Amino acid sequence: MFTALYNRIERRAGGAHASPRQFIRAFRTMITAEAKTRAHRDARQKTVRDMLATRENSIYQYRRVMSGQIGG
């Protein structure tokens, strides 16, 4: 997933610590009606999985920085 796209979704969802459900809802508000059809289900699910994996990585990196494991 592109970083810029993830950042837009994260902002709409309410931040990195928003729930996965809020992320999915924010994502669904950004896609077209055609992208919501059954024909695009597999691509949509892959994108959601990538988005949630990026979210988990973002939270992991934040925790590492705040605990002093990275930087400083």
C-alpha positions in Angstrom: 0.0 0.0 0.0 1.2 3.5 -0.9 2.2 5.5 2.1 0.3 8.6 0.9 -2.9 6.5 0.6 -2.4 4.9 4.0 -1.9 8.4 5.6 -5.1 9.7 4.0 -7.1 6.7 5.4 -5.4 7.0 8.8 -6.4 10.7 9.0 -10.0 9.9 8.1 -10.1 7.0 10.6 -9.0 9.3 13.4 -5.3 8.4 13.8 -3.1 5.3 14.0 -4.7 4.1 17.2 -8.2 4.1 15.6 -9.9 0.7 15.6 -9.6 -1.6 12.6 -13.3 -1.1 12.0 -12.8 2.7 11.8 -10.0 2.1 9.3 -12.2 -0.1 7.1 -15.1 2.4 7.3 -12.7 5.2 6.3 -11.4 3.1 3.4 -14.9 2.4 2.2 -15.8 6.1 2.1 -12.9 6.7 -0.2 -13.5 4.0 -2.9 -15.9 4.3 -5.8 -19.3 2.5 -6.1 -17.8 0.2 -8.7 -14.9 -0.8 -6.4 -17.6 -1.8 -3.8 -19.1 -4.4 -6.2 -18.7 -8.2 -5.9 -16.4 -8.2 -8.9 -13.7 -6.3 -7.0 -14.1 -8.1 -3.7 -10.7 -9.9 -3.9 -8.8 -6.7 -4.6 -10.7 -4.9 -1.9 -9.9 -7.5 0.7 -6.2 -7.6 -0.3 -6.1 -3.8 0.1 -7.8 -4.0 3.5 -5.4 -6.6 4.7 -2.4 -4.5 3.5 -3.9 -1.5 5.2 -4.3 -3.2 8.5 -0.8 -4.7 8.3 0.6 -1.3 7.7 -1.4 0.0 10.7 0.1 -2.7 12.9 3.6 -1.9 11.7 3.0 1.8 12.3 1.8 1.1 15.9 4.8 -1.2 16.5 7.3 1.4 15.3 5.6 4.1 17.4 5.9 1.8 20.5 9.6 1.1 19.8 10.4 4.8 19.4 8.5 5.8 22.6 10.2 3.0 24.6 13.7 4.2 23.5 14.6 1.2 21.3 15.0 3.4 18.2 16.4 6.9 17.9 17.8 9.2 20.3 
